[in-house]
Each structure stands twice: as structure tokens, then as C-alpha cells.
Amino acid sequence: MAGAVVITRPLAQALPLAERVTALGRRAEVLPLLDIAPLPDAGPLRAVLARLHEFALVAFVSPNAIDAAFAQIASLRAQLPAQFPAQFPDTWPPDVTLAVVGEGSRAALAAHGITPATAHIVSPLDPAHSDSEHLMAALDLPALNGREVLIVRGESGRELMGDSLRAAGARVTAIPAYRRSVPALTPAFAARLRALLAGPNDWIVTSSEALRGLFVLLEELGCGGTDGISGDDAVAKMQQQHLIVPHARIAETARLLGLTRITLTGSGDERLLAALQSRP
């Protein structure tokens, strides 16, 4: 009998995928390996969003960045009703292009009423390769020379997008919208990890940061365990699991961590689900 499908995305993105996995007849286990939290001070983010109409391009690095930004936009609309109708004649300033790296971000925009029918949205030309490199290839970089560009992101992350835009002559503002962290190894979380490592499962991992954090938790699991498991044992058990990943960068992180059973699918939930369906 097939094991569980362990979905390691942050909770908000994990639950819809879990429903689709269950619809395939597989047991889904939601185990978020990154916690997403609002920033303690949203003032800088709100100040930038209040002048959103001044930017030629706004790039969102993830669905979490979109959700965090639109929560603040909704708050600004409520507090500044006289200002925002002029800036936002519809749901988005008509002259501001949006850029996103993946299908999940397109879906997040749609949930906030932003679709190709209401705004100009740029994403990688090949949806199987959803990353900053392919997004840069899809953008008209010469047209951004001398223009204002906003990147909405987490507190940490890759700098490639900002560096590439600056190299093209854009005036880039990068603003954090949320905070990512590895969850604490509570007794309940530790018990779930031990149970999932006890047998073979399929692990869907969509973040190198989450995967590295998992191995930190595995070391902690061995240090604090009461069932005789060591850190080396926990790591070894994880290295025997099967990973399904959407990007070559995550696959390389997995190999560096000693995992060998890796299925690389390309971006998008459809490809992740197809990989599951092809499993014996």
C-alpha cells in the first residue's frame, strides 16, 4: 500500500493541494516546514503600497507576498477612501505591470480580483520553469531602464531578481511583506515527524529553505528524543524517503543533503499531481 503524501508548504498553500491529493485516493499529511507570519511593523510596507501607482512594475515573489500586500491595500482603502479611488480606478492601477514567478501566484492574484482581463501580468513563458531567471527572460528589461520597480518579498530570499533589474537600469525598491521561519520542534511536531519517518512516504517539497530547515529539525529530534532515535538515525530515515520537487534548485539541495530518491516535475500543482499518479 502506498504511504502518505507529505505536503510541506506553508499551511495556506498546503491545504488546497491536500484536497487534490485526497481526491486522487492518497492520504495527505500536511506538515508545514515554514511558518508565515506578518511583520511586527507593517508601516514601511504600507508606505510603499500607498504610492503603488508610481511604479512601472510590481513583482511579487510568492503567493504569501501577494496575500500580505493585498491585506494592507484593503486596510489602506478603508482608512483613505478619498485617496485610493483616484489611485485605483478599478482593482489595480492600470499602468502598473505585475510580475509573478508561478501558477500559485497567478491564482493568488485571481483570488484578489486581479486577472489578465483586469491587469497586465507577466510570468515565465514556460510554466514548467517558474523561477526568477525565467521571469527575467519574460520581462521587457530595456523598457524598465530608469523606471521605478517594486519587489514585494519575504524578509529574506534570493537577490537575483533585484540584481537583474538594477543591472537593467531600473530603480528598485525591495520591501518585505512577511516573515518566514522554521517551526519549533514541539512534542506534537516531533511525534508527527517520527511517525512519518517510520515508513516510506512521498514528500512534496517546494522550497530549498524548508528542506534545509527540516534537516535542522531532524538533528534536534535526535537530540531530544526519548525513543532511542539519534540525529544520525533521523537524518538517515529521511534520506530514504522519496521527494517530489518542482525545481532543479530544490533537487540539488536535496542531493547535497544526501537524498537520492528525487522526482523533478517542473512547476505547477498539475505536474506534482501527475508525478504522484505515475507512482507504482
N, C-alpha and C positions, 0 to 999 in steps of 0.2 A: 504494500500500500504506500502511495506517495506520502511524503511528510508534509509539514506545513509550509506555507509561503509566508516568509517573514518580511514584512514591509517596514523599512527603516526610515521612511521620510518623516518630516515633522507632521504632527498629528493632523493638521488641517488638510494637507495634501495626501496623507496616508489613507484616510477613511474612504474617499471615493474610489481609490484603487482597490481597497479591500473589498468593497461591494462587488466590483467587477471580477475579482479573483474568486469570490464565493460563488458568483454566477457561473463560473467555469466548473464548479463542483470541487474546488480545492478549499482546504481550511486556511483561512487568512489569520495571521498573527501580527497585530500592529505593535511594533516595538520602536517608537521614535528614538533615533540616536542623536537628534539635535532638538533642543528646546528653543522655541522662538518667543521672544518677549519684547514688549515695547521699550523704547529708550526711556531712561529716567527723566530726561528733559527733551521734550519734543519741540522746544522753541526754535532751534536752528532749522529743523525740517519745515516747520510751519512758515517761517520767514521766507524760505526759498519758494515754497509752494504758493505763497501769496503773490509772487511775481512770475508765475508759471508761463504767462503769455509772452514773456520777454525772451524765452528760449526758442531756438530753431529746432532743437531736438531734445527729447527727454527719453533716456534709456533706463529701463527697469531691468535689474539683473535677475529677478526671480519673482514668482507669484507672491512671496512674502513681502517683497518690496512694494509691489502693486497694492496689496491689501493695506499695508501700513500707510502708504501715501494717500490712498483714497479715503481712509478713515479721517485723516487730517483735513483733506479737502472738504469732506462733508461737514466737519466741525467749523471750518472757515466760512463755508457758505451760510451756516446757521448764525454765526456771530457777525458776519459782514454782508448782510443781504443786499445792501445798496452797492457794494463794490463788486461782488462776484458776478451778478448777471451781465455786467458790461464786459468783464474779462472772459466769461464762459457763456457765450450766447446759446450754446447747446450743452453738451456734457463735457466737451473738451475744446480748448482754444483751436479754432480751425486752421491756423497757420503753424501749429506746433506738431511736428512729426514725432511719433512714438517708435521706440526700438525695443524689441524683446528677443530673447535668445531661444525660446522654446514654445512648444504647444501648450504647456501648462500655463505659461504667462499669457498667451493669447486667450485661453479660457478664463483666466483671472480677470483680464480686461473686459471680456464679454460679460462677466458677472457684474461688472460696474457700469455696463451700458456702452462700453467702447468696442466697436466692431469696425471692420473695413468699410462699412456703409456710413459710419459717423466720423471716422478719423483715418489719417494716413498712418498705417502701421507697417514697419519694416522688420523682417525677421530673416534668418538664414534661408537661402534659396532652396537648399536641400534639407527638409525637416528631419532627415536621419542624422544630421550633424548640427546639433543645436549647441553652439558654444560661442564665445566671444570672437574667436578667429573667423568663423563663418559669418557672424553678424557683421563684422568689419568689412568683409568682402561684399556684402549685400548693400552697404551704405554708399551713398554718393559723397565720398570724403572730400573731394575738391570743393563741393558746394558748401561745406561747413567751415572752410577757411575764414577765420575772422568772426565767426558766429558764436553765440552763446549756446553751450550744450550742458545739460544736466544729467548726471548719473545718480540714480536712486538705488541704494545698495544696503547691505548689512554693515555692521561695524568693521568687519574685516573681509578680505577676499582678494581675488586676483586683481592686479593693476593693469592688465593688458588692455582693457577697453579704454581706460583713461589715457594711458600712454599713447595708444594708437591715434586717438582723437586729437591729443595735443600735438603729436607729430604731424598731423594733417593741418595744423594751424587753428584748430578750434579752441575757444576759451572755455575750459572745462571746470564745472563745479561738481564735485562728488559729495553727496550728502548721505550719511547713514540714516536709515529709517527703522531699523530693528536690531535686536541683539541675538546672536546665536550662542548656544552653549551646550556642552555635553551634559546629559542628565546626571544627577547624582546617583551613586550606586546604593540606593535604599535597599533594605532587606527584601522588599517585594520585587524590585527590579532584578536583584541578584538571583532570586528564586526563579524568575522567568528566564533569565539567561541560562542558568544551569539546566532547566527543563528543555530549552531549545537546543542546547549543545549535546543533550543525551542521545540524540538520534539524527539521521540525515534530513536536512530541510533545504528548501530553495530560499535564498536570501536576496531580496531586491534591494540593491544599494545604489542610490543616485547621487552620492556626494562623497568625494575623497575625504573631506573633513570629518564626515560622520564615520567613515570606515576607520580612520586613524583614531578617532575618539573611542570607537568600540574596542580597539586593542588596548587602550589605556584602561578601560573598564575591565577587560579580561584580566589584566595584571592585578588590578585592585580586587577582583573577585577571588583570585588565588590567595592574596594576602589575608583576606578577611573570611575565607570560607571555613565552615565547621564540618564539612563532609569529606575532608581529606584532599580536596582538589587544590592543586598548586597553580601558580600563574602560568607556568610552562604547560601544565595539563590543559588549562582553559584555552590557551593560545593554540595548542596542538589540535584540540577538538574543533576550534573554529576553522583552522586551516584545512580541515577535512570536509567542510561544508561547501555547497555549490552556490556560487554567486551569479546573479543576473545583473548586469550593469549596462547603462546606456552609452557610455563614453569611454574611449580608449584611455583617457587620462585616469579614470577610476580603475580601469583594468590594470594599468601599470602600477597604481598604488597598491592594488590587491596583490599583484605578483611580488612587489617589494616586501609585503607583509607575510609572504610565504603561502599564499593561497594559489592553488593550481587549477581548481575546477571552476572555470570562469566562462560565462556565456556573454559575449558582447553583442548587443542588439541594435545599437543606434537609438536615437532619441525618440521619445513618444511612448505613451502608455500602450498603444496598439502593438508596438514591437515587443514591449515587455511581456504583454499577454500572449502574443504569438509564440514567444520563446517558451513560456510555461506550457502552452498547448502541445508543443513539439516534444516535451519531456516524456520519456517512456513511463 
